[in-house]
Amino acid sequence: MRLGRIASPDGVAFVSIEGDPDNAIAREIAEHPFGTPTFTGRSWPVADVRLLAPILATKVICIGKNYADHAAEMGGEAPADPVIFLKPNTSIVGPGASIVLPPSSAQVDYEGELAVVIGRPCKDVPAARARDVVLGYTVANDVTARDHQRHDGQWTRGKGYDTFCPLGPWIETDLDPSDLEITTELDGQVRQQSRTSLLLHDIPKVIEWISAVMTLLPGDVILTGTPAGVGPMQDGQTVSVTVSGIGTLSNPVTKKK
């Protein structure tokens, strides 16, 4: 199932997105998309609604330096264990929403990633059972004020600005995430291209590691890491992240007004 969240003339709703891309329909889900969704009977052509971030997480947990080539380009060794950090849920925006460049930063980078969406409350999940707690997968951009990250010596400010976590365009629930192609384009030029099979710490291990630290709740999002090729974005550009089997997340870049 393809789960999304939309703004229509009737309000905001969780939906199931069905049909071919040219004539897709958004069917309204009653209440929330967890468990076995039920439907209200209302629907809209996707062309007539606005796609929002597919989920509003209580927290976004990120894995740093989870591709060897990215660890190398950042000038460090690949970590032996997953390195986790948090982005606030206020950083989440949806497809087409602007990534706003803070005036205090001279370098804001894109970081295309595969994201995991948690489907039920869980704690201390063994890797062998990690798939049981996953709702599905979406596309993310872990936007980073790189100069702030370097200056602070930790990552909260550089990763935490409003609009610094684009998610979308929807959640794909029926997907094997073990070997997906991930591509990031800036104004149509490919800047990152890799596969999730190259993750240093795979998704089951990451879920086991994180859930040993903190309780995960339905809708929480895990960003699995970015491959090499990260770089700066400028006002007026558009960044697009594509993950095979899911789709493309595109966002314009603007200065803060």
JOZIQUI-V952546 format. One record per residue. N is the residue number from 1. RES is the residue in three letters. OMEGA is omega as a letter, one per 20 degrees, with the letter a starting at -180 (NA if undefined). Layout:
N | RES | OMEGA
N | RES | OMEGA
//
This chain:
1 | MET | r
2 | ARG | a
3 | LEU | r
4 | GLY | r
5 | ARG | a
6 | ILE | r
7 | ALA | r
8 | SER | r
9 | PRO | a
10 | ASP | r
11 | GLY | a
12 | VAL | a
13 | ALA | r
14 | PHE | a
15 | VAL | r
16 | SER | a
17 | ILE | a
18 | GLU | r
19 | GLY | a
20 | ASP | a
21 | PRO | a
22 | ASP | a
23 | ASN | a
24 | ALA | r
25 | ILE | r
26 | ALA | r
27 | ARG | a
28 | GLU | r
29 | ILE | r
30 | ALA | r
31 | GLU | a
32 | HIS | a
33 | PRO | a
34 | PHE | a
35 | GLY | r
36 | THR | a
37 | PRO | r
38 | THR | a
39 | PHE | a
40 | THR | a
41 | GLY | r
42 | ARG | r
43 | SER | r
44 | TRP | r
45 | PRO | a
46 | VAL | r
47 | ALA | a
48 | ASP | a
49 | VAL | r
50 | ARG | r
51 | LEU | r
52 | LEU | r
53 | ALA | a
54 | PRO | a
55 | ILE | r
56 | LEU | a
57 | ALA | r
58 | THR | r
59 | LYS | r
60 | VAL | a
61 | ILE | a
62 | CYS | r
63 | ILE | a
64 | GLY | r
65 | LYS | a
66 | ASN | r
67 | TYR | a
68 | ALA | a
69 | ASP | r
70 | HIS | r
71 | ALA | a
72 | ALA | a
73 | GLU | r
74 | MET | r
75 | GLY | a
76 | GLY | r
77 | GLU | r
78 | ALA | a
79 | PRO | r
80 | ALA | r
81 | ASP | r
82 | PRO | r
83 | VAL | a
84 | ILE | r
85 | PHE | a
86 | LEU | r
87 | LYS | r
88 | PRO | r
89 | ASN | r
90 | THR | r
91 | SER | a
92 | ILE | r
93 | VAL | a
94 | GLY | r
95 | PRO | r
96 | GLY | r
97 | ALA | a
98 | SER | r
99 | ILE | a
100 | VAL | a
101 | LEU | r
102 | PRO | a
103 | PRO | a
104 | SER | a
105 | SER | r
106 | ALA | a
107 | GLN | r
108 | VAL | a
109 | ASP | r
110 | TYR | r
111 | GLU | r
112 | GLY | a
113 | GLU | r
114 | LEU | r
115 | ALA | r
116 | VAL | r
117 | VAL | a
118 | ILE | a
119 | GLY | r
120 | ARG | r
121 | PRO | a
122 | CYS | r
123 | LYS | r
124 | ASP | a
125 | VAL | r
126 | PRO | a
127 | ALA | a
128 | ALA | a
129 | ARG | a
130 | ALA | a
131 | ARG | a
132 | ASP | a
133 | VAL | a
134 | VAL | r
135 | LEU | a
136 | GLY | a
137 | TYR | r
138 | THR | a
139 | VAL | a
140 | ALA | r
141 | ASN | a
142 | ASP | a
143 | VAL | a
144 | THR | r
145 | ALA | a
146 | ARG | r
147 | ASP | r
148 | HIS | r
149 | GLN | r
150 | ARG | a
151 | HIS | a
152 | ASP | a
153 | GLY | r
154 | GLN | b
155 | TRP | a
156 | THR | a
157 | ARG | a
158 | GLY | a
159 | LYS | a
160 | GLY | a
161 | TYR | r
162 | ASP | a
163 | THR | a
164 | PHE | r
165 | CYS | r
166 | PRO | r
167 | LEU | r
168 | GLY | i
169 | PRO | a
170 | TRP | r
171 | ILE | r
172 | GLU | a
173 | THR | a
174 | ASP | a
175 | LEU | r
176 | ASP | a
177 | PRO | a
178 | SER | a
179 | ASP | r
180 | LEU | r
181 | GLU | r
182 | ILE | a
183 | THR | r
184 | THR | r
185 | GLU | r
186 | LEU | a
187 | ASP | r
188 | GLY | r
189 | GLN | a
190 | VAL | r
191 | ARG | r
192 | GLN | r
193 | GLN | a
194 | SER | r
195 | ARG | a
196 | THR | r
197 | SER | r
198 | LEU | r
199 | LEU | r
200 | LEU | r
201 | HIS | a
202 | ASP | a
203 | ILE | r
204 | PRO | r
205 | LYS | a
206 | VAL | r
207 | ILE | r
208 | GLU | a
209 | TRP | a
210 | ILE | a
211 | SER | r
212 | ALA | a
213 | VAL | a
214 | MET | r
215 | THR | r
216 | LEU | a
217 | LEU | r
218 | PRO | a
219 | GLY | r
220 | ASP | a
221 | VAL | r
222 | ILE | r
223 | LEU | a
224 | THR | r
225 | GLY | a
226 | THR | r
227 | PRO | r
228 | ALA | r
229 | GLY | r
230 | VAL | a
231 | GLY | a
232 | PRO | r
233 | MET | a
234 | GLN | r
235 | ASP | r
236 | GLY | r
237 | GLN | r
238 | THR | r
239 | VAL | a
240 | SER | r
241 | VAL | a
242 | THR | r
243 | VAL | a
244 | SER | a
245 | GLY | r
246 | ILE | a
247 | GLY | a
248 | THR | r
249 | LEU | a
250 | SER | r
251 | ASN | r
252 | PRO | a
253 | VAL | a
254 | THR | r
255 | LYS | r
256 | LYS | a
257 | LYS | NA
//
